[in-house]
Every structure is written in C-alpha cells, then in structure tokens.
Amino acid sequence: MVLTLAAITNVSYGTILYAFSVLLSEDAAAGEFDRALLSG
C-alpha cells in the first residue's frame, strides 16, 4: 500500500514537474525566470 502510494506520488509529481518545465521553456520570460531564481 505504501509503496503503491509512493509510486503514484512520484509519477504524478514527475508529470507535473515536466509539464511545468515545458510551460516555462515555451514562455518568453523563461530565461529571465531561471536567472532570477538562480541568483536569488
């Protein structure tokens, strides 16, 4: 049960993270956001 929940959480988190990174890369301000995040 615990392993199943962990696997589902891991997959869903990875999917959300991937979708978020795709949206950022398509955004014109993605580079600005990355630099601000790294320097901040």
mmCIF file of the N, C-alpha and C atoms, coordinates in Angstrom:
data_MODEL
# 
_entry.id   MODEL 
# 
loop_
_atom_site.group_PDB 
_atom_site.id 
_atom_site.type_symbol 
_atom_site.label_atom_id 
_atom_site.label_alt_id 
_atom_site.label_comp_id 
_atom_site.label_asym_id 
_atom_site.label_entity_id 
_atom_site.label_seq_id 
_atom_site.pdbx_PDB_ins_code 
_atom_site.Cartn_x 
_atom_site.Cartn_y 
_atom_site.Cartn_z 
_atom_site.occupancy 
_atom_site.B_iso_or_equiv 
_atom_site.pdbx_formal_charge 
_atom_site.auth_seq_id 
_atom_site.auth_comp_id 
_atom_site.auth_asym_id 
_atom_site.auth_atom_id 
_atom_site.pdbx_PDB_model_num 
ATOM 1   N N  . MET A 1 1  ? 0.836  -1.205 0.000   1.00 0.00 ? 1  MET A N  1 
ATOM 2   C CA . MET A 1 1  ? 0.000  0.000  0.000   1.00 0.00 ? 1  MET A CA 1 
ATOM 3   C C  . MET A 1 1  ? 0.870  1.253  0.000   1.00 0.00 ? 1  MET A C  1 
ATOM 4   N N  . VAL A 1 2  ? 1.844  1.289  0.895   1.00 0.00 ? 2  VAL A N  1 
ATOM 5   C CA . VAL A 1 2  ? 2.713  2.464  0.996   1.00 0.00 ? 2  VAL A CA 1 
ATOM 6   C C  . VAL A 1 2  ? 3.536  2.622  -0.272  1.00 0.00 ? 2  VAL A C  1 
ATOM 7   N N  . LEU A 1 3  ? 4.069  1.505  -0.768  1.00 0.00 ? 3  LEU A N  1 
ATOM 8   C CA . LEU A 1 3  ? 4.877  1.571  -1.989  1.00 0.00 ? 3  LEU A CA 1 
ATOM 9   C C  . LEU A 1 3  ? 4.032  2.020  -3.174  1.00 0.00 ? 3  LEU A C  1 
ATOM 10  N N  . THR A 1 4  ? 2.784  1.572  -3.207  1.00 0.00 ? 4  THR A N  1 
ATOM 11  C CA . THR A 1 4  ? 1.894  1.978  -4.297  1.00 0.00 ? 4  THR A CA 1 
ATOM 12  C C  . THR A 1 4  ? 1.638  3.475  -4.255  1.00 0.00 ? 4  THR A C  1 
ATOM 13  N N  . LEU A 1 5  ? 1.344  3.984  -3.070  1.00 0.00 ? 5  LEU A N  1 
ATOM 14  C CA . LEU A 1 5  ? 1.108  5.425  -2.930  1.00 0.00 ? 5  LEU A CA 1 
ATOM 15  C C  . LEU A 1 5  ? 2.360  6.211  -3.281  1.00 0.00 ? 5  LEU A C  1 
ATOM 16  N N  . ALA A 1 6  ? 3.515  5.713  -2.870  1.00 0.00 ? 6  ALA A N  1 
ATOM 17  C CA . ALA A 1 6  ? 4.769  6.397  -3.169  1.00 0.00 ? 6  ALA A CA 1 
ATOM 18  C C  . ALA A 1 6  ? 5.020  6.437  -4.672  1.00 0.00 ? 6  ALA A C  1 
ATOM 19  N N  . ALA A 1 7  ? 4.735  5.321  -5.340  1.00 0.00 ? 7  ALA A N  1 
ATOM 20  C CA . ALA A 1 7  ? 4.942  5.258  -6.788  1.00 0.00 ? 7  ALA A CA 1 
ATOM 21  C C  . ALA A 1 7  ? 4.003  6.220  -7.509  1.00 0.00 ? 7  ALA A C  1 
ATOM 22  N N  . ILE A 1 8  ? 2.739  6.236  -7.100  1.00 0.00 ? 8  ILE A N  1 
ATOM 23  C CA . ILE A 1 8  ? 1.762  7.139  -7.725  1.00 0.00 ? 8  ILE A CA 1 
ATOM 24  C C  . ILE A 1 8  ? 2.169  8.592  -7.495  1.00 0.00 ? 8  ILE A C  1 
ATOM 25  N N  . THR A 1 9  ? 2.586  8.913  -6.273  1.00 0.00 ? 9  THR A N  1 
ATOM 26  C CA . THR A 1 9  ? 3.008  10.276 -5.958  1.00 0.00 ? 9  THR A CA 1 
ATOM 27  C C  . THR A 1 9  ? 4.214  10.664 -6.783  1.00 0.00 ? 9  THR A C  1 
ATOM 28  N N  . ASN A 1 10 ? 5.168  9.747  -6.904  1.00 0.00 ? 10 ASN A N  1 
ATOM 29  C CA . ASN A 1 10 ? 6.387  10.023 -7.660  1.00 0.00 ? 10 ASN A CA 1 
ATOM 30  C C  . ASN A 1 10 ? 6.075  10.280 -9.129  1.00 0.00 ? 10 ASN A C  1 
ATOM 31  N N  . VAL A 1 11 ? 5.226  9.455  -9.720  1.00 0.00 ? 11 VAL A N  1 
ATOM 32  C CA . VAL A 1 11 ? 4.877  9.607  -11.135 1.00 0.00 ? 11 VAL A CA 1 
ATOM 33  C C  . VAL A 1 11 ? 4.111  10.904 -11.368 1.00 0.00 ? 11 VAL A C  1 
ATOM 34  N N  . SER A 1 12 ? 3.138  11.184 -10.504 1.00 0.00 ? 12 SER A N  1 
ATOM 35  C CA . SER A 1 12 ? 2.336  12.395 -10.688 1.00 0.00 ? 12 SER A CA 1 
ATOM 36  C C  . SER A 1 12 ? 3.190  13.638 -10.489 1.00 0.00 ? 12 SER A C  1 
ATOM 37  N N  . TYR A 1 13 ? 4.106  13.599 -9.523  1.00 0.00 ? 13 TYR A N  1 
ATOM 38  C CA . TYR A 1 13 ? 4.990  14.737 -9.285  1.00 0.00 ? 13 TYR A CA 1 
ATOM 39  C C  . TYR A 1 13 ? 5.905  14.947 -10.479 1.00 0.00 ? 13 TYR A C  1 
ATOM 40  N N  . GLY A 1 14 ? 6.425  13.866 -11.031 1.00 0.00 ? 14 GLY A N  1 
ATOM 41  C CA . GLY A 1 14 ? 7.292  13.961 -12.199 1.00 0.00 ? 14 GLY A CA 1 
ATOM 42  C C  . GLY A 1 14 ? 6.543  14.514 -13.400 1.00 0.00 ? 14 GLY A C  1 
ATOM 43  N N  . THR A 1 15 ? 5.291  14.098 -13.566 1.00 0.00 ? 15 THR A N  1 
ATOM 44  C CA . THR A 1 15 ? 4.480  14.596 -14.679 1.00 0.00 ? 15 THR A CA 1 
ATOM 45  C C  . THR A 1 15 ? 4.213  16.087 -14.534 1.00 0.00 ? 15 THR A C  1 
ATOM 46  N N  . ILE A 1 16 ? 3.867  16.508 -13.320 1.00 0.00 ? 16 ILE A N  1 
ATOM 47  C CA . ILE A 1 16 ? 3.601  17.929 -13.067 1.00 0.00 ? 16 ILE A CA 1 
ATOM 48  C C  . ILE A 1 16 ? 4.870  18.745 -13.293 1.00 0.00 ? 16 ILE A C  1 
ATOM 49  N N  . LEU A 1 17 ? 5.996  18.232 -12.797 1.00 0.00 ? 17 LEU A N  1 
ATOM 50  C CA . LEU A 1 17 ? 7.264  18.937 -12.953 1.00 0.00 ? 17 LEU A CA 1 
ATOM 51  C C  . LEU A 1 17 ? 7.633  19.055 -14.426 1.00 0.00 ? 17 LEU A C  1 
ATOM 52  N N  . TYR A 1 18 ? 7.415  17.988 -15.193 1.00 0.00 ? 18 TYR A N  1 
ATOM 53  C CA . TYR A 1 18 ? 7.716  18.007 -16.629 1.00 0.00 ? 18 TYR A CA 1 
ATOM 54  C C  . TYR A 1 18 ? 6.825  19.013 -17.355 1.00 0.00 ? 18 TYR A C  1 
ATOM 55  N N  . ALA A 1 19 ? 5.532  18.982 -17.050 1.00 0.00 ? 19 ALA A N  1 
ATOM 56  C CA . ALA A 1 19 ? 4.602  19.923 -17.690 1.00 0.00 ? 19 ALA A CA 1 
ATOM 57  C C  . ALA A 1 19 ? 4.968  21.355 -17.340 1.00 0.00 ? 19 ALA A C  1 
ATOM 58  N N  . PHE A 1 20 ? 5.356  21.581 -16.086 1.00 0.00 ? 20 PHE A N  1 
ATOM 59  C CA . PHE A 1 20 ? 5.730  22.926 -15.647 1.00 0.00 ? 20 PHE A CA 1 
ATOM 60  C C  . PHE A 1 20 ? 6.972  23.399 -16.379 1.00 0.00 ? 20 PHE A C  1 
ATOM 61  N N  . SER A 1 21 ? 7.964  22.515 -16.534 1.00 0.00 ? 21 SER A N  1 
ATOM 62  C CA . SER A 1 21 ? 9.196  22.884 -17.234 1.00 0.00 ? 21 SER A CA 1 
ATOM 63  C C  . SER A 1 21 ? 8.921  23.159 -18.707 1.00 0.00 ? 21 SER A C  1 
ATOM 64  N N  . VAL A 1 22 ? 7.993  22.409 -19.312 1.00 0.00 ? 22 VAL A N  1 
ATOM 65  C CA . VAL A 1 22 ? 7.636  22.643 -20.713 1.00 0.00 ? 22 VAL A CA 1 
ATOM 66  C C  . VAL A 1 22 ? 6.969  24.009 -20.862 1.00 0.00 ? 22 VAL A C  1 
ATOM 67  N N  . LEU A 1 23 ? 6.071  24.324 -19.927 1.00 0.00 ? 23 LEU A N  1 
ATOM 68  C CA . LEU A 1 23 ? 5.400  25.621 -19.982 1.00 0.00 ? 23 LEU A CA 1 
ATOM 69  C C  . LEU A 1 23 ? 6.409  26.749 -19.819 1.00 0.00 ? 23 LEU A C  1 
ATOM 70  N N  . LEU A 1 24 ? 7.370  26.568 -18.924 1.00 0.00 ? 24 LEU A N  1 
ATOM 71  C CA . LEU A 1 24 ? 8.379  27.599 -18.707 1.00 0.00 ? 24 LEU A CA 1 
ATOM 72  C C  . LEU A 1 24 ? 9.248  27.770 -19.938 1.00 0.00 ? 24 LEU A C  1 
ATOM 73  N N  . SER A 1 25 ? 9.639  26.669 -20.561 1.00 0.00 ? 25 SER A N  1 
ATOM 74  C CA . SER A 1 25 ? 10.517 26.747 -21.729 1.00 0.00 ? 25 SER A CA 1 
ATOM 75  C C  . SER A 1 25 ? 9.801  27.409 -22.897 1.00 0.00 ? 25 SER A C  1 
ATOM 76  N N  . GLU A 1 26 ? 8.474  27.280 -22.942 1.00 0.00 ? 26 GLU A N  1 
ATOM 77  C CA . GLU A 1 26 ? 7.714  27.920 -24.012 1.00 0.00 ? 26 GLU A CA 1 
ATOM 78  C C  . GLU A 1 26 ? 7.451  29.387 -23.705 1.00 0.00 ? 26 GLU A C  1 
ATOM 79  N N  . ASP A 1 27 ? 7.639  29.775 -22.450 1.00 0.00 ? 27 ASP A N  1 
ATOM 80  C CA . ASP A 1 27 ? 7.408  31.162 -22.072 1.00 0.00 ? 27 ASP A CA 1 
ATOM 81  C C  . ASP A 1 27 ? 8.596  32.018 -22.494 1.00 0.00 ? 27 ASP A C  1 
ATOM 82  N N  . ALA A 1 28 ? 8.327  33.227 -22.953 1.00 0.00 ? 28 ALA A N  1 
ATOM 83  C CA . ALA A 1 28 ? 9.395  34.115 -23.411 1.00 0.00 ? 28 ALA A CA 1 
ATOM 84  C C  . ALA A 1 28 ? 10.270 34.549 -22.242 1.00 0.00 ? 28 ALA A C  1 
ATOM 85  N N  . ALA A 1 29 ? 9.723  34.555 -21.038 1.00 0.00 ? 29 ALA A N  1 
ATOM 86  C CA . ALA A 1 29 ? 10.456 35.010 -19.869 1.00 0.00 ? 29 ALA A CA 1 
ATOM 87  C C  . ALA A 1 29 ? 11.091 33.853 -19.106 1.00 0.00 ? 29 ALA A C  1 
ATOM 88  N N  . ALA A 1 30 ? 11.160 32.676 -19.722 1.00 0.00 ? 30 ALA A N  1 
ATOM 89  C CA . ALA A 1 30 ? 11.707 31.508 -19.037 1.00 0.00 ? 30 ALA A CA 1 
ATOM 90  C C  . ALA A 1 30 ? 13.155 31.758 -18.633 1.00 0.00 ? 30 ALA A C  1 
ATOM 91  N N  . GLY A 1 31 ? 13.945 32.322 -19.534 1.00 0.00 ? 31 GLY A N  1 
ATOM 92  C CA . GLY A 1 31 ? 15.345 32.608 -19.235 1.00 0.00 ? 31 GLY A CA 1 
ATOM 93  C C  . GLY A 1 31 ? 15.480 33.609 -18.103 1.00 0.00 ? 31 GLY A C  1 
ATOM 94  N N  . GLU A 1 32 ? 14.642 34.626 -18.124 1.00 0.00 ? 32 GLU A N  1 
ATOM 95  C CA . GLU A 1 32 ? 14.676 35.626 -17.064 1.00 0.00 ? 32 GLU A CA 1 
ATOM 96  C C  . GLU A 1 32 ? 14.328 34.982 -15.724 1.00 0.00 ? 32 GLU A C  1 
ATOM 97  N N  . PHE A 1 33 ? 13.332 34.109 -15.734 1.00 0.00 ? 33 PHE A N  1 
ATOM 98  C CA . PHE A 1 33 ? 12.898 33.440 -14.512 1.00 0.00 ? 33 PHE A CA 1 
ATOM 99  C C  . PHE A 1 33 ? 14.017 32.561 -13.953 1.00 0.00 ? 33 PHE A C  1 
ATOM 100 N N  . ASP A 1 34 ? 14.681 31.806 -14.842 1.00 0.00 ? 34 ASP A N  1 
ATOM 101 C CA . ASP A 1 34 ? 15.757 30.924 -14.405 1.00 0.00 ? 34 ASP A CA 1 
ATOM 102 C C  . ASP A 1 34 ? 16.898 31.729 -13.793 1.00 0.00 ? 34 ASP A C  1 
ATOM 103 N N  . ARG A 1 35 ? 17.285 32.823 -14.426 1.00 0.00 ? 35 ARG A N  1 
ATOM 104 C CA . ARG A 1 35 ? 18.383 33.636 -13.906 1.00 0.00 ? 35 ARG A CA 1 
ATOM 105 C C  . ARG A 1 35 ? 18.011 34.254 -12.570 1.00 0.00 ? 35 ARG A C  1 
ATOM 106 N N  . ALA A 1 36 ? 16.785 34.742 -12.451 1.00 0.00 ? 36 ALA A N  1 
ATOM 107 C CA . ALA A 1 36 ? 16.340 35.346 -11.198 1.00 0.00 ? 36 ALA A CA 1 
ATOM 108 C C  . ALA A 1 36 ? 16.304 34.298 -10.089 1.00 0.00 ? 36 ALA A C  1 
ATOM 109 N N  . LEU A 1 37 ? 15.887 33.095 -10.437 1.00 0.00 ? 37 LEU A N  1 
ATOM 110 C CA . LEU A 1 37 ? 15.782 32.027 -9.447  1.00 0.00 ? 37 LEU A CA 1 
ATOM 111 C C  . LEU A 1 37 ? 17.167 31.590 -8.977  1.00 0.00 ? 37 LEU A C  1 
ATOM 112 N N  . LEU A 1 38 ? 18.106 31.464 -9.916  1.00 0.00 ? 38 LEU A N  1 
ATOM 113 C CA . LEU A 1 38 ? 19.450 31.020 -9.568  1.00 0.00 ? 38 LEU A CA 1 
ATOM 114 C C  . LEU A 1 38 ? 20.206 32.090 -8.794  1.00 0.00 ? 38 LEU A C  1 
ATOM 115 N N  . SER A 1 39 ? 20.029 33.360 -9.158  1.00 0.00 ? 39 SER A N  1 
ATOM 116 C CA . SER A 1 39 ? 20.760 34.435 -8.497  1.00 0.00 ? 39 SER A CA 1 
ATOM 117 C C  . SER A 1 39 ? 20.128 34.801 -7.160  1.00 0.00 ? 39 SER A C  1 
ATOM 118 N N  . GLY A 1 40 ? 18.831 34.556 -7.035  1.00 0.00 ? 40 GLY A N  1 
ATOM 119 C CA . GLY A 1 40 ? 18.115 34.923 -5.821  1.00 0.00 ? 40 GLY A CA 1 
ATOM 120 C C  . GLY A 1 40 ? 18.480 34.016 -4.676  1.00 0.00 ? 40 GLY A C  1 
# 
